[in-house]
Amino acid sequence: MKILIISDGKYGDRAIKIVQKKFPDAEFLIIREENPMVFMDEVSLENELETAIEHANLLILYIRHPDVVAEICMRQKPTILPVHFGEGYLNQIKALNPKVIQPISMCNALPNTGISELDEFFNKFGSPKYKIKLEYSKENQPIIKEVNLKKESPCGSSYNTLEHIRGKLITPDTLNNFALSVRQECREPMSIVFKRDFSETGNNAFIKTNRGNQKGRTLITME
């Protein structure tokens, strides 16, 4: 699948590096930044951008001007809007292109849109899932020996912070410090983070534990 990430220069530079791990043909284009407070009577897209959109299967728009976003959405491509413009705006855009979604958060999205391109993307990226291998100390305290991402956030915050828990005891302090480090890496506005309803994913806090016959080792899959 060919993914095109379009940015007005502020966001998206980290996302392209992460997305290319799973979709090597993904492209990144930066367009001119427009003042989002100024209404645009007419939006003209450069030929290079029009050609890139035509050859893409999925668009991800890190663009902060709603008129520019609306113009691109009219190209009828499956499109993700990481920049949140509100439900009223989304309803207007979906009237023009029903294959547009505006997730509450890019790391809280699920592959349940019913649109094949979007679901393929959110099968690879979205709500992070960790596979953790434990060992136990002499005092029988669990230590995180290995941690790998089965699914990561497209911004890279879930990957960039793994060293904050690898080799650490599982304690409230360890988990809280890990959560804070993820937050520091995250580029979402705090207003979005505090509004987020984590129950929407239905699986953020579920931990499945399989303890084998080998003494002192536990395999935990966070799903």
C-alpha positions in Angstrom: 0.0 0.0 0.0 1.3 3.4 -1.0 1.0 6.0 1.9 1.5 9.7 1.4 2.1 11.9 4.5 1.5 15.5 3.8 2.7 18.2 6.3 2.8 22.0 6.5 6.2 21.7 8.3 5.4 21.3 12.0 4.4 17.6 12.3 4.8 14.4 10.5 8.6 14.2 10.3 8.9 11.5 12.9 5.8 9.7 11.6 7.3 9.0 8.2 10.3 7.3 9.7 8.1 5.0 11.8 5.6 4.3 9.0 8.3 3.4 6.6 9.2 0.4 8.8 6.0 -1.3 7.8 5.3 0.5 4.5 8.7 1.2 2.9 7.1 3.0 -0.1 5.5 5.7 2.1 6.3 9.2 1.0 6.6 12.6 2.9 5.7 15.9 1.3 5.9 19.3 2.9 3.7 22.1 1.6 3.5 25.8 2.3 2.3 26.7 5.7 -0.9 28.8 5.7 -2.3 30.8 8.6 -5.1 28.7 10.0 -6.8 31.9 11.3 -7.2 33.3 7.8 -10.0 32.1 5.6 -8.9 31.0 2.1 -11.4 31.7 -0.7 -9.5 29.4 -3.1 -6.9 26.6 -2.5 -4.6 25.7 -5.2 -2.5 22.5 -5.0 0.9 22.3 -6.6 1.3 19.8 -9.5 3.8 17.7 -7.6 1.3 17.3 -4.8 -1.6 16.5 -7.1 0.5 13.8 -8.8 1.6 12.3 -5.4 -2.0 12.2 -4.2 -3.1 10.5 -7.4 -0.6 7.7 -6.9 -1.3 7.2 -3.2 -3.7 4.7 -1.6 -3.9 6.4 1.7 -3.3 10.0 2.8 -2.2 11.2 6.3 -2.6 15.0 6.6 -0.5 16.8 9.2 -1.9 20.1 8.0 -3.3 22.8 10.3 -5.4 24.9 7.9 -8.9 23.5 7.6 -9.4 24.9 4.0 -6.3 23.2 2.7 -7.4 19.9 4.4 -10.8 20.2 2.9 -9.4 20.7 -0.6 -7.1 17.6 -0.3 -10.0 15.5 1.0 -12.0 16.3 -2.1 -9.6 14.0 -4.0 -11.6 11.1 -2.6 -8.7 9.2 -1.2 -8.9 7.3 2.2 -7.6 9.9 4.5 -6.5 10.2 8.2 -6.7 13.6 9.9 -4.3 13.5 12.9 -4.9 17.3 13.5 -8.3 17.5 15.2 -10.7 20.1 13.9 -13.9 19.0 15.7 -16.8 16.8 15.0 -18.7 19.5 13.1 -15.9 19.9 10.6 -15.5 16.2 10.2 -19.1 15.8 9.4 -18.8 18.4 6.6 -15.7 16.7 5.2 -17.3 13.2 5.3 -20.2 14.6 3.2 -17.5 15.3 0.6 -15.5 12.2 1.1 -16.9 9.4 3.4 -13.5 7.7 3.5 -12.0 10.4 5.9 -11.5 9.7 9.6 -10.4 12.0 12.4 -9.2 9.8 15.3 -9.3 11.1 18.8 -5.7 10.1 18.9 -3.3 8.3 16.4 -2.2 6.0 19.2 -5.8 5.2 20.2 -7.2 4.1 16.9 -8.4 0.6 16.0 -8.7 -1.2 12.6 -12.5 -1.2 12.6 -13.4 1.6 10.1 -14.6 -0.8 7.4 -12.3 1.0 4.9 -9.7 -1.5 3.8 -6.8 1.0 3.5 -7.4 2.5 6.9 -7.8 -0.8 8.6 -4.6 -2.1 7.0 -2.8 0.9 8.5 -4.3 0.6 11.9 -3.5 -3.1 12.0 0.2 -2.0 12.0 -0.1 1.3 14.0 -2.3 2.6 16.7 -2.8 1.6 20.3 0.6 0.2 21.4 0.9 -3.5 22.3 4.0 -4.7 24.2 5.4 -8.2 24.5 7.4 -8.5 27.7 9.6 -11.2 29.0 10.2 -11.3 32.8 12.8 -12.9 35.0 12.7 -12.9 38.8 15.2 -11.8 41.3 16.3 -13.8 44.3 13.6 -12.0 46.3 11.1 -13.2 43.6 10.6 -9.6 42.3 9.7 -9.4 38.6 12.2 -7.7 36.4 11.6 -6.7 32.7 14.3 -8.6 30.9 13.0 -8.1 27.3 10.4 -5.8 25.8 9.3 -5.6 22.2 6.6 -3.8 20.4 4.0 -5.8 18.6 2.2 -2.6 17.6 3.4 0.9 18.0 2.2 4.5 17.9 3.0 6.2 14.5 4.8 9.1 16.3 7.5 6.9 17.6 6.9 7.6 21.3 6.2 4.0 22.2 9.4 2.8 20.6 11.7 5.6 21.7 10.9 5.0 25.4 11.5 1.3 25.7 14.8 1.8 27.4 13.0 3.4 30.3 11.5 0.0 31.4 14.0 -2.6 30.0 15.9 -4.2 32.9 13.8 -2.5 35.5 11.8 -3.9 38.4 8.0 -3.8 37.8 6.9 -1.3 40.4 4.4 1.6 40.3 7.4 4.0 40.0 8.8 2.2 37.0 5.4 2.2 35.2 4.7 5.8 36.1 8.1 7.0 34.9 7.6 5.1 31.7 4.2 6.7 31.2 5.8 10.2 31.8 8.6 9.5 29.3 6.0 8.4 26.7 4.1 11.7 27.3 7.3 13.7 26.9 7.9 12.1 23.5 4.3 12.5 22.5 3.4 15.5 20.3 -0.3 15.6 21.0 -1.7 18.6 22.7 -2.4 18.1 26.4 -6.1 19.0 25.7 -6.4 15.9 23.5 -4.6 13.6 26.1 -6.9 14.7 28.9 -10.0 14.3 26.8 -9.0 10.8 25.6 -11.3 8.0 26.6 -9.1 5.0 26.9 -12.0 2.6 27.2 -12.6 3.1 23.5 -9.8 0.7 22.6 -11.2 -1.9 24.9 -7.7 -3.5 25.4 -5.3 -1.0 26.8 -5.2 -2.5 30.3 -5.6 -6.1 29.4 -2.6 -8.3 30.4 -2.4 -12.0 29.4 0.1 -14.0 31.4 1.4 -17.4 30.3 3.8 -18.9 32.9 5.6 -22.0 31.6 7.3 -24.8 33.3 10.7 -23.0 33.3 11.1 -21.6 36.8 11.6 -17.9 37.2 10.3 -16.8 33.7 7.0 -15.4 32.7 5.8 -14.3 29.3 3.4 -11.4 29.3 1.7 -10.1 26.3 0.0 -6.7 26.6 -2.9 -6.7 24.2 
